[in-house]
Amino acid sequence: MKPVLYMVIPCYNEEEVLPLTSRMFLDKLMELIGQGKIDAESRILLVDDGSKDATWQIISDLAQQNRYFMGIRQSRNRGHQNTVLAGLMEAKDSCDITISIDCDGQDDINAMNDMIDAYMEGSEVVYGVRSKRNTDTLLKRATAQGFYRFLSWMGAEVVYNHADYRLISARVLRHLADFKEVNLFLRGLVPLVGFTSTSVYYERHERMAGKSHYPLGKMMKLALDGITSLSIRPIRIITGLGLLISLCSFIGVLWSIAVQMMGKTVTGWASMTSIICFIGGIQLICLGVIGEYIGKIYMETKERPRYIISERTGDAKKEASERQK
């Protein structure tokens, strides 16, 4: 039996690139249908992350002109991870498999063929892994690779050089829906669900048009969310650091008592000031890390919705209504 595929494509201010990549996505969908790999009821689901430009109008026009396009729009900008999740949850009851892929055309769309083949061979999750990053700048490549290594070292279970280009079966999505985290990091959550998984490798291309919406600042924030959402290793590092400093302080106390008893004390403020500043800095860093976790707990206890769909195109409205029945 041919699986029904939904391509889930997050979009944010993509008016320049979407007219180009939408044709590419449609051609790939038609190719997969023509090869008999997927069912003719497969669709392209474009998810607008509260764009401020003409992105939603382009999505609406595409859905009106071609039945293979569907669109949903978030009520406001909520970030890439929430947008991907919104699309996956929207699609999970209408398809057999989803493939999430960014809108910019940098991820090799031909890797979808291998993903579907891997699914037919028994894999419930197939990760798209970048084999080369030759199109990235030296700084971008270094920070991205350092990002994955740092996440792994901090205890977050991630697939190296994998972003959010992946195939997930509807079965896995139904279990993913049970994860209620508000602070989302899908690259770490999907491996936690489990099930049989594999990887396919591809070369990353240059962006087809427009500019990247993931600068260094956003990548750092994503890394912080991934670490604090999936690992408590920073807290344990703080504990170890506290024990080490306490041991050094205890040794220092014994040393100062011994020096005092031998009458060799020398008055001075430089060493004392350095020690106070060092201990104070360590304390502030530790308080910052602990505060980050407390902030995450604060947001989780509110149980705010992770996404809110404000608009749907015609087919998306119809399918949502049928699911509610």
C-alpha positions as CSV (number, residue, x, y, z in Angstrom):
1,M,0.0,0.0,0.0
2,K,1.3,3.4,-1.0
3,P,1.8,5.8,2.0
4,V,0.1,9.2,2.1
5,L,2.9,11.8,2.4
6,Y,2.5,15.3,3.8
7,M,5.5,17.7,3.2
8,V,5.5,20.1,6.2
9,I,7.2,23.3,5.3
10,P,7.6,26.2,7.8
11,C,7.6,29.6,6.3
12,Y,8.6,33.0,7.9
13,N,8.9,36.1,5.6
14,E,9.6,33.9,2.6
15,E,8.0,36.0,-0.1
16,E,11.2,36.0,-2.2
17,V,12.0,32.3,-2.1
18,L,8.6,30.6,-1.8
19,P,7.5,31.2,-5.4
20,L,10.7,29.4,-6.5
21,T,10.8,26.5,-4.0
22,S,7.0,25.9,-4.1
23,R,7.4,24.7,-7.8
24,M,10.4,22.5,-6.7
25,F,8.3,20.9,-3.9
26,L,5.4,20.3,-6.3
27,D,7.6,18.8,-8.9
28,K,9.1,16.4,-6.3
29,L,5.6,15.4,-5.1
30,M,4.5,14.7,-8.6
31,E,7.6,12.7,-9.3
32,L,7.1,10.6,-6.2
33,I,3.5,10.0,-7.1
34,G,4.4,9.1,-10.7
35,Q,7.0,6.6,-9.4
36,G,4.4,4.9,-7.3
37,K,6.3,5.7,-4.0
38,I,3.4,7.6,-2.4
39,D,-0.4,7.9,-2.7
40,A,-2.0,10.6,-4.9
41,E,-3.7,12.0,-1.8
42,S,-0.3,13.3,-0.6
43,R,-0.1,17.0,0.0
44,I,2.3,20.0,0.6
45,L,1.4,21.7,3.9
46,L,2.9,25.2,4.1
47,V,2.9,26.6,7.7
48,D,3.1,30.4,8.0
49,D,4.8,31.5,11.2
50,G,3.0,34.9,11.5
51,S,4.9,36.4,8.5
52,K,4.9,40.2,8.1
53,D,5.3,40.1,4.4
54,A,3.2,38.6,1.6
55,T,4.0,35.0,2.5
56,W,0.5,34.1,3.6
57,Q,-1.0,35.6,0.4
58,I,1.4,33.5,-1.7
59,I,0.4,30.4,0.3
60,S,-3.3,31.1,-0.1
61,D,-2.9,31.7,-3.9
62,L,-1.0,28.4,-4.2
63,A,-3.7,26.5,-2.4
64,Q,-6.4,28.1,-4.5
65,Q,-4.5,27.3,-7.8
66,N,-3.4,23.7,-7.0
67,R,-5.2,21.1,-4.9
68,Y,-1.8,19.6,-3.7
69,F,-1.0,22.8,-1.7
70,M,-2.5,23.4,1.7
71,G,-1.8,26.1,4.2
72,I,-2.2,27.1,7.8
73,R,-1.2,30.3,9.6
74,Q,-0.1,30.9,13.1
75,S,-1.8,33.8,15.0
76,R,1.6,35.3,15.6
77,N,5.3,34.5,15.2
78,R,6.2,31.7,17.6
79,G,9.5,30.5,16.2
80,H,10.7,27.7,13.9
81,Q,10.2,24.8,16.3
82,N,6.6,25.6,17.2
83,T,5.8,26.1,13.5
84,V,7.2,22.7,12.5
85,L,5.3,21.1,15.4
86,A,2.1,22.9,14.3
87,G,2.4,21.4,10.8
88,L,3.2,17.9,12.1
89,M,0.2,17.9,14.5
90,E,-2.0,19.3,11.8
91,A,-1.0,16.5,9.4
92,K,-0.7,13.5,11.7
93,D,-4.3,12.3,11.4
94,S,-4.5,12.7,7.6
95,C,-1.3,10.9,6.4
96,D,0.9,7.9,6.9
97,I,4.2,9.9,6.9
98,T,5.4,13.4,7.0
99,I,8.7,15.0,5.8
100,S,9.5,18.3,7.3
101,I,11.9,20.5,5.3
102,D,12.8,24.2,5.4
103,C,11.4,26.6,2.7
104,D,14.8,28.0,1.5
105,G,15.8,25.1,-0.8
106,Q,19.1,24.5,0.9
107,D,18.2,20.9,1.9
108,D,18.5,18.4,-1.0
109,I,14.9,17.5,-1.9
110,N,16.1,14.4,-3.7
111,A,16.9,12.8,-0.3
112,M,13.2,12.3,0.1
113,N,13.4,9.3,-2.2
114,D,15.8,7.6,0.1
115,M,13.8,8.6,3.1
116,I,10.7,6.9,1.7
117,D,12.6,3.8,0.7
118,A,14.0,3.6,4.3
119,Y,10.4,3.9,5.7
120,M,9.2,1.2,3.4
121,E,12.1,-1.0,4.7
122,G,10.8,-0.5,8.3
123,S,12.2,2.7,9.7
124,E,9.7,4.9,11.5
125,V,12.0,7.9,11.6
126,V,14.5,8.9,9.0
127,Y,16.9,11.7,9.7
128,G,18.3,13.9,6.9
129,V,22.0,14.4,7.8
130,R,24.3,16.9,6.1
131,S,27.3,15.2,4.7
132,K,29.0,18.5,3.7
133,R,28.5,22.2,4.5
134,N,30.7,23.6,1.7
135,T,28.2,26.4,1.0
136,D,28.4,27.7,4.6
137,T,30.8,30.4,5.6
138,L,33.7,29.3,7.8
139,L,32.1,30.9,10.9
140,K,28.7,29.4,10.1
141,R,30.3,25.9,9.6
142,A,32.4,26.2,12.8
143,T,29.5,27.4,15.0
144,A,27.1,24.8,13.6
145,Q,29.4,21.9,14.1
146,G,30.4,23.2,17.5
147,F,26.6,23.5,18.3
148,Y,26.1,19.7,17.8
149,R,29.2,18.7,19.7
150,F,28.4,21.0,22.6
151,L,24.8,19.6,22.8
152,S,26.1,16.1,22.9
153,W,28.7,16.9,25.5
154,M,26.0,18.5,27.7
155,G,23.9,15.4,27.5
156,A,21.2,16.2,24.9
157,E,20.6,13.3,22.6
158,V,20.9,14.7,19.1
159,V,21.9,13.4,15.6
160,Y,25.1,15.1,14.5
161,N,24.6,17.6,11.6
162,H,20.9,16.9,11.5
163,A,18.5,19.9,11.6
164,D,14.8,19.5,11.0
165,Y,14.8,17.7,7.7
166,R,13.3,14.3,8.6
167,L,10.7,11.7,7.8
168,I,8.4,10.8,10.7
169,S,5.6,8.2,10.5
170,A,2.1,9.0,11.8
171,R,2.5,6.4,14.5
172,V,5.5,8.3,15.9
173,L,3.7,11.6,15.6
174,R,0.9,10.3,17.8
175,H,3.3,9.5,20.5
176,L,5.2,12.8,20.0
177,A,1.9,14.6,20.7
178,D,2.1,13.2,24.2
179,F,5.2,15.3,24.9
180,K,3.8,18.5,26.3
181,E,6.9,20.7,26.6
182,V,6.4,24.4,26.0
183,N,10.2,24.9,25.4
184,L,10.5,22.9,22.2
185,F,13.6,21.4,20.8
186,L,12.4,18.8,18.2
187,R,15.9,17.6,17.3
188,G,16.2,16.2,20.8
189,L,12.5,15.3,21.4
190,V,12.1,13.0,18.3
191,P,15.0,10.7,19.4
192,L,13.4,10.4,22.8
193,V,10.2,9.0,21.3
194,G,12.2,6.0,20.1
195,F,11.1,3.5,17.4
196,T,13.3,2.3,14.5
197,S,15.3,5.1,12.9
198,T,18.0,5.6,10.4
199,S,19.7,8.4,8.5
200,V,20.2,9.5,4.9
201,Y,23.0,11.8,3.9
202,Y,22.9,14.7,1.5
203,E,24.9,17.8,0.5
204,R,23.6,21.2,1.6
205,H,23.0,23.8,-1.1
206,E,23.0,27.6,-1.1
207,R,19.8,29.4,-0.3
208,M,17.8,30.0,-3.5
209,A,16.7,33.5,-2.6
210,G,16.2,35.9,0.3
211,K,18.3,35.8,3.5
212,S,18.6,33.4,6.4
213,H,16.4,33.8,9.4
214,Y,18.7,31.9,11.7
215,P,21.6,34.1,12.6
216,L,24.2,33.3,15.3
217,G,22.0,34.8,18.1
218,K,19.1,32.5,17.3
219,M,21.3,29.5,17.0
220,M,22.7,30.2,20.5
221,K,19.2,30.5,21.9
222,L,18.3,27.2,20.2
223,A,21.3,25.6,21.8
224,L,20.4,26.9,25.2
225,D,16.8,25.7,24.8
226,G,18.1,22.3,23.8
227,I,20.4,21.9,26.7
228,T,18.1,23.2,29.4
229,S,15.1,21.3,28.0
230,L,16.8,17.9,27.7
231,S,19.7,17.8,30.1
232,I,20.4,18.5,33.8
233,R,24.2,18.3,33.2
234,P,24.7,22.0,33.8
235,I,23.3,21.7,37.3
236,R,25.6,18.8,38.0
237,I,28.6,20.8,36.7
238,I,27.6,23.5,39.1
239,T,27.5,21.0,41.9
240,G,31.0,19.7,41.0
241,L,32.3,23.2,40.7
242,G,30.9,24.1,44.1
243,L,32.6,21.1,45.6
244,L,35.9,21.9,44.0
245,I,35.8,25.5,45.1
246,S,34.8,24.4,48.6
247,L,37.8,22.1,48.7
248,C,40.1,24.8,47.6
249,S,38.6,27.2,50.2
250,F,39.1,24.6,52.9
251,I,42.7,24.2,51.9
252,G,43.1,27.9,51.9
253,V,41.7,28.2,55.4
254,L,44.2,25.6,56.7
255,W,47.0,27.4,54.9
256,S,46.1,30.8,56.4
257,I,45.9,29.3,59.9
258,A,49.3,27.7,59.5
259,V,50.9,30.9,58.2
260,Q,49.3,32.9,61.1
261,M,50.7,30.5,63.7
262,M,54.2,30.7,62.1
263,G,53.9,34.5,62.2
264,K,54.6,35.0,58.5
265,T,51.4,36.8,57.5
266,V,51.8,39.8,55.2
267,T,49.0,42.3,55.0
268,G,47.7,43.1,51.5
269,W,44.5,43.5,49.6
270,A,45.3,42.3,46.0
271,S,45.1,38.6,46.7
272,M,41.9,39.0,48.8
273,T,40.2,41.2,46.2
274,S,41.1,38.6,43.4
275,I,39.6,35.8,45.5
276,I,36.5,37.7,46.3
277,C,35.9,38.7,42.6
278,F,36.6,35.1,41.4
279,I,34.1,33.6,43.9
280,G,31.5,36.3,43.2
281,G,31.8,35.7,39.5
282,I,31.3,31.9,39.9
283,Q,28.3,32.5,42.1
284,L,26.7,34.8,39.6
285,I,27.2,32.3,36.7
286,C,25.8,29.5,38.8
287,L,22.8,31.6,39.8
288,G,22.3,32.4,36.1
289,V,22.2,28.7,35.1
290,I,19.9,27.8,37.9
291,G,17.7,30.8,37.0
292,E,17.5,29.5,33.4
293,Y,16.1,26.2,34.7
294,I,13.7,27.9,37.0
295,G,12.5,30.1,34.1
296,K,11.9,27.0,32.1
297,I,9.9,25.4,35.0
298,Y,7.9,28.7,35.2
299,M,6.9,28.6,31.6
300,E,6.1,24.9,31.7
301,T,3.8,25.2,34.7
302,K,1.7,27.8,32.8
303,E,0.8,25.2,30.1
304,R,0.3,27.9,27.5
305,P,-0.5,26.6,24.0
306,R,2.5,26.0,21.8
307,Y,0.8,27.2,18.7
308,I,-2.5,28.8,17.7
309,I,-3.8,28.4,14.1
310,S,-5.6,31.6,13.1
311,E,-6.3,30.7,9.4
312,R,-6.5,27.7,7.1
313,T,-6.7,27.4,3.3
314,G,-9.8,25.7,1.9
315,D,-8.6,22.1,1.9
316,A,-7.0,22.5,5.4
317,K,-10.3,23.8,6.8
318,K,-12.2,20.9,5.3
319,E,-9.8,18.2,6.7
320,A,-9.7,19.9,10.1
321,S,-13.5,19.9,10.2
322,E,-13.6,16.2,9.2
323,R,-11.2,15.3,12.0
324,Q,-13.3,17.1,14.6
325,K,-16.3,15.0,13.5
